[in-house]
Structures are given as structure tokens and as C-alpha cells.
Amino acid sequence: MRFRNDVWACPGGGIDAGESDEGALRRELAEELGLDDPPIGPCIWTREHEWPESARHRGQRERIHLVRVPAFEPRPRLDLSLEGVDEVRWWTPAELAASAATFAPRSLPRLVRDLLEHGPPAAPRRVD
């Protein structure tokens, strides 16, 4: 998802009261990508980010899970512009590697390459 600040980020969002990590991920994937009931793999990366200039949110903690699905055309079920999202698309590993875009996490192209070459880490790895 590309936000108005030209940063591409993985789909996701807040966890509702009483919702599990997996339940929140399934809901967000359905809402933001139109992806229903995908196989949720292990948490492979964690990330923390702060926004000191924001009055609305101080920051976020991310738990990024491996979700293996065939390529598809994302079809959001919500108006993501209300969340500052300008574009949603599928990226191939080659497109990630060749892109000069800014990603969150910043090292996403390298992380995806490492994931494809070495498989998921044994425990979640902190990334920036």
C-alpha cells in the first residue's frame, strides 16, 4: 500500500479489543486486499516505529507474518484513502529489488530476497 507520503507498506492495522493477532491479520487482509482466509504463517519480522509529530498516534508495533498466496489483483473493500492510502498493488520480488521506492520496513526488498533464499527465520527478527 502506498501512503500519501510515498512510503509503501505491508497491509495491516490495529487489533480490536478481544481480537487475536491472527484474527486481526485476517480481517485486515480481507478489508485492505480482498484476500479471504489465506494461510497465516509464522511471525517472521517485528518492527517499531514512532511518530513524535503526530497528535493522533504516537507510533506502532508491527508483527509481520508470512502469508504465502499466488499473485492476485488486490481489491480493497474499504475506502483506503481515508487512511492515507493512495495505491494498492502486488509486487514481485524482482520489482521490489529494482525499485527506488521507499518501503516500510526500509529494507523490505533485501528482507524478501533473504526470505526466498534462506526461508523464514527460526524466531521473529527485528527489522527497520
DAQUI-V868248 format. One record per run of one state. SS is the DSSP state (H for helix, E for strand, C for the rest). FROM is the first residue (numbers start at 0). LEN is the number of residues. If there is no record, write none. Layout:
[[SS | FROM | LEN] [SS | FROM | LEN]]
This chain:
[[C | 0 | 1] [E | 1 | 2] [C | 3 | 3] [E | 6 | 3] [C | 9 | 11] [H | 20 | 13] [C | 33 | 6] [E | 39 | 11] [C | 50 | 8] [E | 58 | 9] [C | 67 | 12] [H | 79 | 4] [C | 83 | 1] [E | 84 | 3] [C | 87 | 5] [H | 92 | 6] [C | 98 | 3] [E | 101 | 3] [C | 104 | 3] [H | 107 | 11] [C | 118 | 6] [E | 124 | 2] [C | 126 | 2]]
